[in-house]
């Protein structure tokens, strides 16, 4: 992500995901409702931010099945393991 807008967007996404896992669509709706952020040229910036955040390890994404036959990518904060714990 590049620039202050993208950094602010990432912070808002992290705040929303701290509450609950969300799809990109739901994140877009929450950003519009809570912060008045809209994407007039489509949600490409939002999805680009999600891809970059996932690559950086800031968020985790997994495909889920929503309504019958509709797949969506659900994003959540990663589960952090403390230094004294072992991951399975």
C-alpha positions, 0 to 999 in steps of 0.5 A: 500500500502506498501513501497516507490514504492507504495507511489510514484505510489499513488502520480502519480495516484492522479496527473493523476486523478486531470486532469480527471477521468480515468479507470484503463486501461487508468491509466496504459497507462498514467503511461507508456506514461508519466512516463515510468512505466510499469507492467511487471507482469501484472497490478496487482500492479496498481489495488491493489493500486486503491483498497487500495486508494479507501478503504482509501477514496483517490479516488472514483470508479464507474462502467460505460458502455463504448463500448456497453456491456463493463463495466469499473471502472472509478476512480476520485478524491472525491468531498470534501465538506467544513465545512460550506456546507451541503451534500445532 
